[in-house]
Amino acid sequence: MKNIKNFLLITSCFMSGVYSQAHANEAPPANVNVVKVQVHHLSPSIWVSGTVSSNNNSKIASEVSGRLTALAEIGRVVKQGEVLAKIDDSNLKIELLEQKANVLQSEADLRYLEAELERTQSLVKKNLSAKITLEKNMSDRDVAKGRLMVAKARLAQTENNLAFTQLKAPFSGIVAERIANLGEYVNSGNAIVRLVEIANKEAIVFAPITSYQFIHKKNALLITSPMGKSEAPIKSFVPVANELSHLMEVRLDLSDVNWPFGLNIKAQVASGASVNGVAVPRDALVLRREGMSVFRINKDNVAEKISVEIGAAVDDLISIKTASSEIKADDLIVIRGAERLQSGQTVVIKTNNNSLVSGNSNSDSNSDGNTAQKNSTREEVE
C-alpha cells in the first residue's frame, strides 16, 4: 500500500511538471523588458539623518543689571567686538565717580601716614618718642595701604561693569533671535540675544556605531537635501554610542555648501564591506512560494527560471548568487513582465513599458512579425 502511494505521488509530480512545461510551451509569447547583467563594485550603505548647524550657536547674556536702551535687529550680521545691546549706565557712572573719590581719599590718608611714620622714626632714633608709637604708626600705614588697594579694586570692578553695559559679540555671526526686548529690565546672567556663527558651518549626523569601521577610513560623505546633493569632508566623529539608540555623532564640514542653518539633510554611510559581483536591478527579482528567482532570456528568446540568493544592495542594484554560476555578465534578465512568466515560455522583448500591454502592437498577432521583432529588439538591447 505504501509503495502504491509513493508511486502515485511521483506520478503526480511528474505529470505536474509535464503540464507546466506544456502550458509554458502552449502559452502565447510574453512581452518583457530586459537588461544586461553587469559586474559591479557594490558598497552597501544606508542614509542617516542630520541637521545643518553652526559651530557656535550662543545665547549672549548680560553681565550687569539694568534697562535695555539699544538692541540689535534680528538678521543683522555683526563682526566680533561689535555692540549687540546697550544697558543704561547712568547709575554706574555715578558709582564710578564715587569709587574714584574713594581712591583719592585712600591715597591721601596713606601719604599722611607715611609722613607721620617717617617723623616718628626720626624721634625714636633720638629717643624722643616711644617705640610703641612707632609700631602704632606702622600699623596705621599698613591699614591705609590695604584700604587703598580695596578702593582701587572697587574702582576697577565699576569700570568693568560700565564696560559690560555694552554687550559685544564674542564672535562674528548673525543675530538669530531677540530673547529680551528694548526697554526691559534685565538682570546679570539673563540672555538677551542669540548669536549664530555663519563662518564655521557644519552638519551633525548620527550613524550606527557599527559603521565606525568604515567611517574612520573615509575622508568625506555624500549628502543630500531638498536643496541638492554635495560631498562634505568629515570634520570629526565621536565613536561613543548612546546605550538606547546605538548611534554615534559625526560632524561634517559644510563651509563650501550654501545651505541654511537648521536644514534637514541625509548622509550616506557605509554599512558593510565592498564586494564585486554580478548585480541586477531589484525589479528583476521574482519572489514566489518556492523562493527568489530571476528569468534569463536565451538566444531563442525563451525564458529560463534561475533560483538566486541575494547579497549586498546599493540603490536599485542588488548582487545575486546562483548555485552553479549560471548567470554571467551580458546575460539578458527580465525586469518587467515576469509576474506570470513561466520557465520555457517564449517572450517578445520590448523596449518600453507601454509595449508590455497586450495588443499595443499589431504585429504581435503575426508569428513572422514576432520573429522579426524579437531579432531586431535583441539587437537593440545587445
C-alpha positions in Angstrom: 0.0 0.0 0.0 2.9 2.3 0.9 4.6 1.7 -2.4 1.4 2.5 -4.3 1.1 5.8 -2.5 4.7 6.7 -3.4 4.2 5.7 -7.0 1.1 7.9 -7.2 2.9 10.9 -5.6 5.9 10.6 -8.0 3.5 10.2 -10.9 1.6 13.3 -9.8 4.7 15.4 -9.5 5.9 14.2 -12.9 2.6 15.0 -14.6 2.5 18.4 -12.9 6.0 19.2 -14.3 5.0 18.0 -17.7 1.8 20.0 -17.6 3.7 23.1 -16.5 6.2 22.7 -19.3 3.4 22.0 -21.8 1.5 25.0 -20.5 4.6 27.2 -20.9 5.1 25.9 -24.5 1.4 26.5 -25.4 1.2 29.9 -23.8 1.4 32.9 -26.2 4.7 34.9 -26.2 5.0 37.2 -23.2 6.0 40.8 -23.6 9.0 41.7 -21.4 11.6 44.3 -20.8 15.2 43.2 -20.2 18.6 44.5 -19.1 22.1 43.2 -19.4 23.7 41.7 -16.4 26.8 43.5 -15.3 29.6 43.0 -12.8 29.5 45.9 -10.3 31.6 47.0 -7.3 28.9 47.4 -4.6 29.4 49.2 -1.3 26.4 48.7 1.0 25.3 51.9 2.6 22.4 53.5 4.5 21.1 57.1 4.6 21.2 58.7 8.1 19.5 61.9 9.1 21.2 65.1 10.2 20.9 68.8 10.5 22.9 71.8 9.3 24.2 73.6 12.3 26.7 76.2 13.5 29.9 75.5 15.4 28.8 78.4 17.7 25.1 79.0 18.4 25.1 81.0 21.6 22.7 82.9 23.9 24.6 86.1 24.8 23.8 87.1 28.3 24.2 90.4 30.2 26.9 90.7 32.9 25.2 93.6 34.7 21.7 94.5 35.6 19.9 97.4 34.0 17.4 98.6 31.5 18.0 97.9 27.8 18.5 101.1 25.8 19.6 99.7 22.5 19.3 96.2 20.8 20.5 94.8 17.5 17.9 93.9 14.9 17.1 90.2 14.1 19.0 89.2 11.0 21.8 91.7 11.5 25.3 90.4 10.6 27.9 91.6 13.1 31.6 91.2 13.4 33.5 90.2 16.5 33.5 93.0 19.0 30.5 94.9 17.6 27.9 96.1 20.1 24.8 93.9 20.2 23.0 95.7 23.0 23.3 98.6 25.5 22.2 98.8 29.1 21.5 102.0 31.0 24.8 103.1 32.6 23.8 106.2 34.4 23.9 104.7 37.9 27.3 103.0 37.1 28.7 106.4 36.1 27.7 107.9 39.4 29.2 104.9 41.2 32.4 105.3 39.2 32.8 108.9 40.4 32.3 107.7 44.0 34.9 105.0 43.6 37.4 107.4 42.1 36.9 109.7 45.1 37.4 106.8 47.5 40.7 106.1 45.8 41.8 109.7 46.1 40.9 109.7 49.8 42.8 106.5 50.4 45.9 107.8 48.7 45.8 111.0 50.8 45.4 109.0 54.0 48.4 106.8 53.0 50.6 109.8 52.2 49.8 111.4 55.6 50.5 108.1 57.5 53.8 107.5 55.6 55.0 111.0 56.5 53.9 110.6 60.1 55.8 107.3 60.2 59.0 109.0 59.0 58.7 111.7 61.7 58.1 109.0 64.4 61.1 107.0 63.2 63.3 110.1 63.5 62.1 110.8 67.0 62.7 107.2 68.1 66.3 107.4 66.9 66.7 110.5 69.1 64.9 108.7 72.0 62.3 111.4 71.9 59.4 109.1 71.2 58.3 105.6 72.5 58.7 102.6 70.2 55.0 101.8 70.8 54.1 105.0 69.0 56.3 103.9 66.1 54.6 100.5 65.9 51.2 102.2 66.0 52.1 104.4 63.1 53.5 101.4 61.1 50.2 99.6 61.7 48.1 102.6 60.6 50.3 102.9 57.5 49.7 99.2 56.5 46.0 99.5 57.1 45.9 102.6 54.8 47.7 100.6 52.1 45.1 97.9 52.3 42.2 100.4 52.1 43.8 101.9 49.0 44.0 98.5 47.4 40.3 97.8 48.2 39.4 101.2 46.7 41.3 100.6 43.5 39.8 97.1 43.2 36.3 98.5 43.6 37.1 101.2 41.0 38.3 98.6 38.6 35.2 96.5 39.1 33.0 99.5 38.5 34.9 100.3 35.3 34.4 96.7 34.2 30.7 96.9 34.9 30.5 100.1 33.0 32.1 98.4 30.0 29.7 95.5 30.3 26.8 97.8 29.7 27.8 97.5 26.0 27.1 93.8 25.1 29.6 92.9 22.4 29.7 90.0 20.0 32.2 87.3 21.1 32.4 86.1 17.5 31.3 87.2 14.0 27.8 85.9 13.2 24.1 86.8 12.6 21.6 87.8 15.3 19.1 85.0 15.1 16.8 85.8 18.0 15.9 88.6 20.4 15.4 87.0 23.8 14.8 90.3 25.6 13.1 93.4 24.2 14.1 97.0 24.2 13.2 98.9 27.4 13.0 95.7 29.5 15.0 95.4 32.8 17.5 92.6 32.7 19.4 91.0 35.5 23.0 89.9 35.3 23.1 86.5 33.7 19.9 87.0 31.6 20.2 86.1 28.0 19.5 89.0 25.6 20.2 87.8 22.1 21.0 84.5 20.3 24.1 84.8 18.0 24.8 82.2 15.4 28.3 81.9 13.8 27.9 81.7 10.0 31.6 81.1 9.1 32.1 77.6 10.5 29.0 75.8 9.1 28.8 72.1 9.8 26.3 69.2 9.8 25.7 66.8 12.6 24.5 63.3 11.7 24.0 60.2 13.8 25.3 56.9 12.3 25.1 53.4 13.7 28.1 52.6 15.8 28.7 49.5 13.6 29.6 52.0 10.8 32.7 53.2 12.7 34.9 50.6 11.0 34.1 52.1 7.6 33.7 55.9 8.5 37.1 56.3 10.1 38.7 55.2 6.8 36.8 57.8 4.7 37.5 61.5 4.2 34.1 62.6 3.1 30.4 61.6 2.9 27.8 62.1 0.2 25.0 64.3 1.5 21.6 65.2 0.1 18.8 67.6 1.0 15.8 69.3 -0.6 18.4 71.9 -1.9 20.5 69.3 -3.8 23.4 67.0 -3.4 27.0 67.5 -2.4 30.0 65.9 -0.7 31.1 67.0 2.7 34.5 66.3 4.4 34.4 64.5 7.7 35.3 67.1 10.4 35.2 64.8 13.4 33.3 61.9 14.9 32.7 60.6 18.4 32.9 56.8 18.5 30.7 56.6 21.6 27.2 55.4 21.2 24.1 56.0 23.2 23.0 52.9 25.1 19.5 53.1 23.7 20.0 54.3 20.2 23.5 52.8 19.5 24.2 55.8 17.3 27.4 57.9 17.2 27.8 61.5 16.3 29.6 62.5 13.0 30.3 66.1 12.2 30.7 67.2 8.6 32.4 70.4 7.3 29.8 72.4 5.2 32.0 75.6 4.7 31.7 75.2 0.9 28.0 74.2 0.9 25.5 77.1 0.7 22.7 75.5 2.7 20.8 77.4 5.5 21.1 76.5 9.2 18.5 74.1 10.5 18.1 72.3 7.2 17.4 68.6 7.5 19.8 66.5 5.5 20.8 62.9 4.9 24.3 61.5 4.7 25.3 58.2 3.0 27.2 56.0 5.4 28.8 52.7 4.6 27.0 49.7 6.3 29.1 46.8 5.0 32.2 45.8 3.2 32.5 46.4 -0.5 32.0 43.4 -2.8 32.5 42.7 -6.6 29.9 40.5 -8.2 27.0 40.1 -10.6 24.3 42.6 -9.9 20.8 43.1 -11.3 18.1 45.7 -10.7 15.7 45.0 -7.9 12.8 44.7 -10.4 14.4 41.6 -11.8 13.8 39.6 -8.6 10.7 37.4 -8.6 9.5 36.2 -5.2 7.4 33.1 -5.3 6.5 30.3 -2.9 9.5 28.2 -3.8 11.9 31.1 -3.3 13.7 34.0 -5.0 14.5 33.7 -8.7 15.2 35.7 -11.9 14.3 34.9 -15.6 17.1 34.8 -18.1 16.3 35.0 -21.8 18.4 32.7 -24.0 19.3 33.2 -27.7 16.0 31.6 -28.8 14.0 34.2 -26.8 12.9 31.6 -24.3 12.6 32.3 -20.6 14.8 30.3 -18.2 13.9 30.5 -14.5 17.0 30.5 -12.3 16.9 30.4 -8.5 19.2 33.0 -6.8 20.4 34.2 -3.4 20.6 37.9 -2.9 23.6 39.7 -1.4 24.7 43.3 -1.0 22.4 46.1 -2.3 23.2 49.6 -3.3 20.4 51.9 -4.5 18.5 50.0 -7.2 21.1 47.3 -7.7 21.4 44.1 -5.8 24.1 41.4 -6.1 22.9 37.8 -6.8 24.4 34.4 -6.5 23.4 31.1 -8.1 24.2 27.5 -7.2 26.4 26.9 -10.3 27.2 30.5 -11.5 24.6 30.1 -14.2 24.2 33.9 -14.7 27.1 35.7 -16.3 27.9 39.2 -17.5 25.9 40.4 -20.6 23.1 37.8 -20.0 19.6 39.3 -20.6 17.5 39.4 -17.4 13.8 40.2 -17.4 12.9 43.3 -15.3 9.3 43.9 -16.5 6.7 41.3 -17.3 8.0 38.4 -15.1 4.9 38.3 -12.9 3.2 35.4 -14.8 6.2 34.3 -16.8 6.9 30.5 -16.9 10.1 28.8 -17.4 10.3 27.7 -21.1 7.9 30.3 -22.3 8.7 32.2 -25.4 9.0 36.0 -25.0 8.9 39.1 -27.1 11.5 41.7 -25.9 10.0 45.2 -25.8 11.9 48.5 -25.3 9.4 50.4 -23.1 6.7 49.8 -20.6 3.8 50.8 -22.9 4.7 48.0 -25.3 4.2 45.4 -22.5 0.4 45.9 -22.7 -1.1 43.2 -24.8 -2.5 44.4 -28.1 -0.5 47.6 -28.3 1.5 46.2 -31.2 -0.5 44.9 -34.2 2.5 42.8 -35.3 2.3 40.7 -32.2 -0.5 38.6 -33.7 1.7 37.6 -36.6 4.3 35.0 -35.9 6.6 36.2 -38.7 6.3 39.7 -37.4 7.0 38.4 -33.9 10.2 36.7 -35.0 11.4 39.9 -36.8 10.6 42.0 -33.8 12.4 39.6 -31.5 15.5 39.7 -33.5 15.5 43.5 -34.0 14.8 44.1 -30.4 17.5 41.8 -29.2 19.9 43.6 -31.4 18.9 46.9 -29.9 19.5 45.5 -26.3 22.8 43.9 -27.2 
